[in-house]
Amino acid sequence: MKVKETIFKKFADTVINQKQLRNITVSQLDKYMFNEMIAKYDGKDDPDTQLARYQLFSAILHSVKRNLNKGYISTNVVKKLKDVLVGDTLLVSGDYRIRKDVHIKYKEKYGEYPPNFITLSPTQRCNLQCTGCYAASNHNTTPTLPYNVVDKIVWEARNIMGIKFIVVSGGEPLIYKSEGKTLLDLFEKYNDIFFLVYTNGTLINSTVAKRMAELKNVLPAISVEGYEKETDERRGAGVYKKILQAIDRLKTVGVPFAISVTATSKNVNTLLTEEFYNYYFDELGATFMWQFQFMPIGKGKNTFDLVVSPKERVELYKIWEKIVKEKKYPFADFWNNAILSNGCIAYGNDSGYLYIDWNGNIMPCVFVPYYVDNIYDLYKKNKTLADATNSDLMKRGRKWKNEYNNRNKLMPCSIRDHYKNFRENILTENSKPENKQAAEALKDENYFQTMVKYDEELTILTENININK
């Protein structure tokens, strides 16, 4: 074990195990991270990226401290999180891979390093019907990956790609059941992988919360739209009260939780207030927050009704910068925080991921609804998930990312922020749409022009912003 990793883990053990020394140790560990990531900066990554990573990791550290002190999270769960995720590699570069020998072997075979993680949506089924859901989920929708296929995907991610961090989305993941197995059974089998699960929270009863506490390798990210009014308007009457009940159950058994919120034209003003973050982090005890922006896919004017404007998007970046630096609340904005990952994380690049949906379609990203390969087809040909990274669609996306990498970091998304280029230089002739809405978008000239206009306006607003200055 490297000396730096040994020191870091010694600090972390003290934070977890010795309450009387926790506050002073957190201060010392924060200084150590600053020294390793900033003061001893080696030029490997962009200096702005290093600073942003330090600020986020510092906020995570203080968030864990707050919730440990309040008794909201179990020391056993934090120990597991540390053992699975925390190490010198993650501390310095945000790398989630489990073994260097695995990803070196991968590069020898495929010519590039593997993705850092995967996102998997094993079912499209959901017990809610949220307005504008990117997954177009409903309770009667049946596409679901068999358990044996899900198990094989996770095995390949761990043993071929060396991944130890997997995001699970949907549909509603906690509704998943196949071959007598739930996803909690999968998490138990792969107890050396940490799973981040996006959930609407309504199915987290006392039994589920207790099982998560026993497993210690799953962190639920509960979706809200703001407060009760905004959440119930989009997700259904009474949903927010069920979310609060789920949060209480998780805190009772010591399972840390994240909040996931989608910024829309209807809730953006709420998300631009400090009170929103104070409420979820200080009052409710969230350990982390993910913020997404509504992604327009489909046909017609209504597709864009929920989209935040370019100006509002810039304001969301500014509130992120303030909240993480000054309040020490850790949250990441999927589009505005590309500085953390050095740009786009799609297309299976080595600082990012790829996405597998409930039909087995393998896409560059949750928000790029086009694919070339399907996991069932690959398995019929005795290929693996890794082979999907070699399609022209994936290669073109990575090529664009590498060429664009050091430009405007507030416009990192290949499809949302550079739609014209996506259509002309990334999307291939053999790429297939994931669903009807994605197919309609390709044929709708108004959609094309609206996306291009959005990107042009955003470029003007962001090109002269100095990140972290």
Secondary structure, 3 states (H helix, E strand, C coil): CCHHHHHHHHHHHHHHHCHHHHHHHHHHHHHHHHHHHHHCCCCCCCHHHHHHHHHHHHHHHHHHHHHHHHCCCCHHHHHHHHHHHCCHHHHHHCCCECCHHHHHHHHHHHCCCCCCEEEECCECECCCCCCCCCCCCECCCCCECCHHHHHHHHHHHHHCCCECEEEECCCCHHHCCECCECHHHHHHHCCCCEEEEEECCCCCCHHHHHHHHHHCCEEEEEEECCCHHHHHHHHCCCHHHHHHHHHHHHHHHCCCCEEEEEECCCCHHHHCCHHHHHHHHHHCCCCEEEEEECCCCCCCHHHHCCCCCHHHHHHHHHHHHHHHHHHCCCEEECCCCHHHCCCCCCCCCCCCEEEECCCCEEECECCECEECEEHHHHHHCCCCHHHHHHCHHHHHHHHHHHHHCCCCCCCCCCCCCCHHHHHHHHCCCCCEECCHHHHHHHHCHHHHHHHHHHHHHHHHHHCCCCCCC
